[in-house]
Amino acid sequence: MARKSLIVWMKGVLVAVFAAVSLNVADAQTGPCVDHSVLVARLVEKYQERQFAFGLIGNVAVMEIFVAESGTWTIIVTDVTGRSCIVAAGNNWESTMIAGVEA
């Protein structure tokens, strides 16, 4: 059951990431997108979030997950120009281990 929930959650994240990467320039300018270093500094200063994980989205972007000890979390996508967009954020982050995957 937990594995099904994880798969459903990951599909939701991938849909959000795909949507963020698919934004055209006009959409990106009106969304929560800024230079990567500015966004990371804001996450550290305001929420005490640190990078928890990251992964490549083909050759076009990087997805990063930032998490704080308080449980807040933010998922951002950064394109090849260094522009980062928030695609999801929330509370009550919990880290879990996936069977057969080593950290």
C-alpha positions as a Markdown table, in Angstrom:
| # | Residue | x | y | z |
|---|---|---|---|---|
| 1 | Met | 0.0 | 0.0 | 0.0 |
| 2 | Ala | 2.8 | 2.4 | 0.9 |
| 3 | Arg | 4.6 | 1.6 | -2.4 |
| 4 | Lys | 1.4 | 2.4 | -4.3 |
| 5 | Ser | 1.1 | 5.8 | -2.5 |
| 6 | Leu | 4.7 | 6.5 | -3.3 |
| 7 | Ile | 4.2 | 5.7 | -7.0 |
| 8 | Val | 1.1 | 7.9 | -7.1 |
| 9 | Trp | 2.9 | 10.8 | -5.4 |
| 10 | Met | 5.9 | 10.5 | -7.8 |
| 11 | Lys | 3.6 | 10.6 | -10.8 |
| 12 | Gly | 2.1 | 13.8 | -9.4 |
| 13 | Val | 5.5 | 15.3 | -8.9 |
| 14 | Leu | 6.5 | 14.3 | -12.4 |
| 15 | Val | 3.4 | 15.9 | -13.9 |
| 16 | Ala | 4.1 | 19.1 | -11.9 |
| 17 | Val | 7.8 | 19.1 | -13.1 |
| 18 | Phe | 6.8 | 18.5 | -16.7 |
| 19 | Ala | 4.3 | 21.4 | -16.5 |
| 20 | Ala | 7.0 | 23.7 | -15.0 |
| 21 | Val | 9.5 | 22.7 | -17.7 |
| 22 | Ser | 7.0 | 23.2 | -20.4 |
| 23 | Leu | 6.2 | 26.8 | -19.5 |
| 24 | Asn | 7.0 | 29.3 | -22.2 |
| 25 | Val | 9.0 | 32.4 | -21.5 |
| 26 | Ala | 5.9 | 34.6 | -20.9 |
| 27 | Asp | 4.5 | 32.2 | -18.4 |
| 28 | Ala | 7.8 | 31.9 | -16.6 |
| 29 | Gln | 8.0 | 35.7 | -16.2 |
| 30 | Thr | 4.7 | 35.9 | -14.4 |
| 31 | Gly | 5.3 | 32.8 | -12.2 |
| 32 | Pro | 7.4 | 32.3 | -9.1 |
| 33 | Cys | 10.7 | 32.1 | -11.1 |
| 34 | Val | 13.9 | 33.8 | -10.2 |
| 35 | Asp | 17.7 | 33.3 | -10.5 |
| 36 | His | 18.6 | 30.0 | -8.8 |
| 37 | Ser | 20.9 | 31.6 | -6.2 |
| 38 | Val | 18.2 | 34.1 | -5.2 |
| 39 | Leu | 15.6 | 31.4 | -4.7 |
| 40 | Val | 18.0 | 29.1 | -2.7 |
| 41 | Ala | 19.0 | 32.0 | -0.5 |
| 42 | Arg | 15.3 | 32.8 | 0.2 |
| 43 | Leu | 14.6 | 29.2 | 1.1 |
| 44 | Val | 17.5 | 29.1 | 3.5 |
| 45 | Glu | 16.8 | 32.5 | 5.1 |
| 46 | Lys | 13.0 | 32.4 | 5.4 |
| 47 | Tyr | 12.3 | 28.6 | 5.9 |
| 48 | Gln | 15.7 | 27.1 | 6.9 |
| 49 | Glu | 15.3 | 24.7 | 4.1 |
| 50 | Arg | 18.4 | 22.8 | 2.7 |
| 51 | Gln | 18.8 | 20.7 | -0.4 |
| 52 | Phe | 17.6 | 17.2 | 0.3 |
| 53 | Ala | 17.7 | 15.6 | -3.2 |
| 54 | Phe | 18.0 | 16.5 | -6.9 |
| 55 | Gly | 17.6 | 14.8 | -10.3 |
| 56 | Leu | 18.1 | 15.7 | -13.9 |
| 57 | Ile | 15.2 | 16.2 | -16.2 |
| 58 | Gly | 16.8 | 15.2 | -19.5 |
| 59 | Asn | 19.2 | 17.9 | -20.8 |
| 60 | Val | 16.8 | 20.8 | -20.0 |
| 61 | Ala | 16.5 | 21.1 | -16.3 |
| 62 | Val | 17.3 | 20.0 | -12.7 |
| 63 | Met | 14.6 | 19.3 | -10.1 |
| 64 | Glu | 15.6 | 19.9 | -6.5 |
| 65 | Ile | 13.8 | 19.2 | -3.2 |
| 66 | Phe | 14.6 | 21.4 | -0.3 |
| 67 | Val | 13.5 | 20.4 | 3.3 |
| 68 | Ala | 13.7 | 22.0 | 6.7 |
| 69 | Glu | 13.9 | 20.2 | 10.1 |
| 70 | Ser | 10.5 | 21.9 | 10.8 |
| 71 | Gly | 8.9 | 19.8 | 8.0 |
| 72 | Thr | 8.5 | 22.4 | 5.4 |
| 73 | Trp | 9.5 | 21.5 | 1.9 |
| 74 | Thr | 9.8 | 23.0 | -1.6 |
| 75 | Ile | 10.4 | 21.5 | -5.0 |
| 76 | Ile | 12.0 | 23.7 | -7.6 |
| 77 | Val | 13.0 | 23.2 | -11.2 |
| 78 | Thr | 16.0 | 25.1 | -12.7 |
| 79 | Asp | 16.5 | 25.4 | -16.4 |
| 80 | Val | 19.8 | 25.6 | -18.3 |
| 81 | Thr | 19.8 | 29.4 | -18.0 |
| 82 | Gly | 19.8 | 29.2 | -14.2 |
| 83 | Arg | 16.2 | 30.4 | -13.8 |
| 84 | Ser | 14.4 | 28.5 | -11.0 |
| 85 | Cys | 10.7 | 28.0 | -10.5 |
| 86 | Ile | 8.8 | 26.7 | -7.5 |
| 87 | Val | 6.6 | 23.8 | -8.6 |
| 88 | Ala | 5.3 | 22.6 | -5.2 |
| 89 | Ala | 5.7 | 23.4 | -1.5 |
| 90 | Gly | 4.2 | 22.1 | 1.7 |
| 91 | Asn | 4.5 | 21.0 | 5.3 |
| 92 | Asn | 5.0 | 17.8 | 7.2 |
| 93 | Trp | 7.8 | 16.3 | 5.1 |
| 94 | Glu | 8.7 | 12.7 | 6.0 |
| 95 | Ser | 11.7 | 10.9 | 4.7 |
| 96 | Thr | 11.2 | 7.2 | 3.9 |
| 97 | Met | 13.4 | 4.5 | 2.5 |
| 98 | Ile | 12.6 | 2.7 | -0.7 |
| 99 | Ala | 13.3 | -1.0 | -0.6 |
| 100 | Gly | 16.4 | -1.9 | -2.6 |
| 101 | Val | 17.6 | 1.7 | -2.9 |
| 102 | Glu | 20.7 | 2.8 | -1.0 |
| 103 | Ala | 21.2 | 6.4 | 0.0 |
